[in-house]
Amino acid sequence: MALGLKCFRLVRPAFSSSLAALTRPVSEVRLKTVSGKQNDHGQCMAHPAVPSRHFATKKAKAKGKGQSQTRVNLNTALVEDIIRLEEVEEEMKSVLEALKDNFTKTVNIRTAPGSLDHITVVTADGNFALNQIGQISMKSPQLILVNMASFPECTAAAIKAIRESGMNLNPEMEGTLIRVPIPKVTREHREMLAKLAKQNTNKAKDSLRKVRSNALNKLKKSKDKASEDTIRLIEKQISQMADDTVAELDRHLAVKTKELLG
């Protein structure tokens, strides 16, 4: 009995250490040195590592979502029997060019005669650009004149169109002559032009969405001409082209806004 108790006292430290190591989390398991009474040298007890599964955190997932996806670059010649991507690209570019032209002619700190050219005038005979029914000239740096002698019946409609153009203009009528005083360049005027630039950009984005939608609808009608994978790649190419154009629209808006507000 005494011999058994003595043996138990010698084994107990090692047994306790092993039990404690088994009950601790895997990440805390380390090599333990147990000193025996019969030997001055320590014994190393190594516990095998248990495999653990690592889960992605919300932060890591969010970072993954922000990474750019692989771009598609299809050979337009290979899919032209399904859809003419070059035509779709041209339509999208025309939306961008129209906005740039709009910025140049109508969203300027200094109002020029050319900025009134394409104001749409609604008449009983249809819609016309102002320069088609009136003669526009610069009387002075502070005044633009619009001579409506050729179409006097459209004078009232022209005044309404100029006033509602969003250019902060307040035209005055003298017979068949429309006088358009140029507003002073104030902070309020600059902010109004910046707001107009944003509105015009949003209209351009609406036009771009229509181009994209029309292209995708046309693609759906040609699904029997190609595999599902090919159709999916073309859809991605069209969306990619639209996204690139939106980025260009936003870039031009940022440049114009900085130009207006300083």
Secondary structure, 3 states (H helix, E strand, C coil): CHHHHHHHHHHHHHHHHHHHHHHCCHHHCCCEEECCCCCCCCEEECCCCCCCCCCCCHHHHHHHHCCCCCCCCCCHHHCCCCCCHHHHHHHHHHHHHHHHHHHHHHCCCCCCHHHHCCCEEEECCEEEEHHHHCEEEEEECCEEEEECCCCHHHHHHHHHHHHCCCCCCCCEEECCEEEEECCCCCHHHHHHHHHHHHHHHHHHHHHHHHHHHHHHHHHHCCHHHCCHHHHHHHHHHHHHHHHHHHHHHHHHHHHHHHHHHC
